[in-house]
Amino acid sequence: RKDLWDKLGEWASDIAAETYLVLIEPRPDKRTKTFKTLQKTAKLIEATPLTDRQRPAAEKWLLDYASEHGVKLTKTQASNMVARAIVDDEKSRSAEIDQLQLTHAVAALKNAVKIDDAAIATVLPPAREFSVFDIIELAVRGKTASLRSALDELRRSDDVYKVAPLVWSQWSQLVLLAKAEAAGASDTIDLGIHPFVAKKLRPLARQLSPKDLAELTELAAERDYQMKTSSVDPWAALEDFLFRVASRQK
């Protein structure tokens, strides 16, 4: 809402000093007049998520946070907890550290009689081994045994109506890349595909023939429609598509 954002710049100097305002915006435009006004009139705290590449910083933050809340952790325990709190971002294929999950774990550990590996495992389950991108990759490469394991894990940890749209999205991007390559285009930005995602998907796109792409995309549309409009088992519909990808003639 650009109109509200612009108004915020006008109201900023009139907002009481004790007011805390939380704005959720992954990529705030720091060039705007409102942002510059807020920098001058307020104390800005940017809560940028820590990524997998910032594990040492995350471990230090966790040790400090736990200590402030009366929970004593060893460096090894902090490292273990951070590893368990890594969450894949399916859109950018980056991995972020879920600090909110870690704060909940610290709160739970505060009531533990003894803080050991078993206690940590109880309050903080390990990060899942497979992501949705892995599902597509395993299917395209025809690794049916690993695909079965990955889907079983997702069944236990995720809602199919959360997983399926991500699978369809990854498949759509793969198809776009394949068609772009066939046409001699190479600019993934014009396709709306993150460069990192394109780098991962491009080798997979090359393994699919135009016939594969046409038939499997039609099947994906059918399974998506069935999941939304019929009493079909949604996991069965999704798995049927993925195993059809895996079992295609190569």
N, C-alpha and C positions, 0 to 999 in steps of 0.2 A: 504494500500500500504506500506508493510514493507520496500521496497526499498527506497521510499521517506522519510519514517520516519528515517531510518538509515542515509540518506544523510543530513537530517536536523541537526542531531547531529554534522556532519562534518562542516556544514555551520554556525552553531550558533554563533561562535565567530566573524564571518565576517559581521553579520547583523547589520545595523545601529541602534544606541541606540533609535532613535525616532520611530522605526518600531513597530507597534502593529500587532501581529500575533494571529488570532483566530483559535483554533483547536477544532473541534467537535468530541469528543470521550467519550462516557458514562463511560467506564472503562479503563482509560489509564494504561498501564503496567509500574508501577513506578520502576520496577527492571531493565529496559533497560538502556543501556549506553546513549542513546539519552535523556531520561528523566532526568537522573542524570546530563548530560551536561547542559541541559536547566536550571536546578535548580541552577547551579553554575554561568551561564553567563547571565541569564535573570531574570526578576521579574515575577514570576508565580502567576497568579490569577485563582484559581479553582472556577468556577461558578457552584457549586453543587446545584441542585434545592432543595428548601425547601419543606418538606412534611407536610401532615396534622398534624403530631405529633409535628411539630415545629410552630404551630400557634402563640404563644406568640412572637417568634423571627420574624416571618413574619409581625405581627402587628407593632412591634417596627420599623422594616425596613421601612414599609409603612409610618408610621408617620414621620420618619426622611426624607424619600424621598419626601413626599408631602410638608413638611416644607421647604426643600431646593428649591422647585419649586414654592413657594408662595401660596400653598394650605393648609389651616388650617383644619385639621380633628380632631374630638374627638376620644377618645379611642373606644367608641361604634361604631362609623362610620368605623373606621379602621378594627374592628373585623367583621363587616358586609361585608365590601369589600373583606376581605381575604376569608371569607366563600363562597362568590360568585365566587371566582377565583380558587376554588379547582377543579382539573381535574383528573379523574381516568386514571390510566395507565392500559389498558386492559391486557397487557402482564404479568405484575407482580402483578396486583391487588393492587397496592399501589396508594395513592392519592397525587399528587404534587400540589403545589401552583403556578399558572401561574403568575409569577412576571411581565412578559412582558405585559400581559393583564392589570395588575394593573397600570403600568406606562402609558399606553394609557388612562386609566380611569382618572388618575391624570391630564394628559394633557387636557382632555375634561372638567374636573371640574374647571380648571383654568379659563374657560370662563363663568362659571355659575354665575348667579346673586346671587343665594343663594345655599349654599351646605346643602341639607337636604336629607332625605330618598328618596324622589321622584327623586332628581337629580342623586343620586347614582344608583337608579334602572334604570334610563334612559341610563346612560353610561356603566353600568355593569350589564347585565342580571343575574339572579340567576343561580347558577350551576344546571345542569340537575339532576333530582331526580333519574333516572335510568341509569345503565351502561349496557353494552352488557352482562356481566356475569349475571346480574339480569334477563335479557331476557331469557337466558338458564334455570336459576333456576326456574323462574315462569312457563316456559313451562313444564319442567320435573315434577314439583309438581302439575301441572294441574290447576293452578290458572288463569283461562282464563280471568276473568274480569280485574285483575291486569296486565296481559300480554297485553290486548287490550290498557290499559292506557299507559303502557310503550312504546308500539310500536307507538302509536299516538304521544307521546312526541318525540321519535326519528325521526319520519317523519318530524316534525316541525324543528328539530335542526340539523339533519345530512343527509349526502348523503348516499343513500342505497348502493352504491358501496364502501363506506367506512365501513358501518355497516356489510354487508354480509360476507366479508372475516373474520371479527372478530368472527361472529357467527359460521362460518364453522370451524375456528381454535379452538374455545372453544369446539365445538362438537367433533372434532377429538381428542382433549386431553381427553375428557370424555370417549370416546370409548377406547382409549389406556389404561386408568386407569382401566376400567371395565375388559378388557382382561387380564391386568397384575394381577388384583386381582383374576380372575378366574384361572390363572396359578400359583397362590401362590407367585407372585413377589411383592416386596414392595418398591424397590429402584426407586423413581420417577426421580432421577437425570439421570439414564440410559435412561429414556424415554424422556428426554429433557423437562420436565415439572417443572416449578418453584414450590418449596415446598408449598408456600402459596396458589398457584393456586390448587395444588393437594389436599390440605386440604379442600378447598371449593368445589371441584368437586367430591371428593370421595363419600360423602353421596348421591349425585345425581346419580352417576354411579350405586350404589347399588339398585336404584329404577327401573332400566331398565333390562329387561330380555334379554338373548342372541337373541331371536327372534326380540324384539324391536330394539336392536342395529343394527341387520342386515338389517331389513326393512327400518328403519329411515335413516340409513347411505346411503342406495341406493337412497332413496328419496332426501336426501341432495345433492347427486351427480347429480341427474336429474335436480333439481331446479337450482343448480349452473350452469350447462351446458345451461339450457334454458335462464338464465339471460345474459349469455355471447354471445349466438348465435341466439336468436330469438327476436321477438318484444313483448314478454310477459311483462306485467307490473312487474318490478323487485321487488317492494314492495309486490305485491300480491304473487309472487313466494316465497319470503322469509317468509311471514306471513303464507302461506299455510303449509310450513314445520313446523314452530313453533307451529301452532295450531294442526297439526297432532300429534306432540309430546305430546301436552297437552291433547288431546282427546283419546290417546291410551287406550286400555283395561288394567286395573290394576288388 
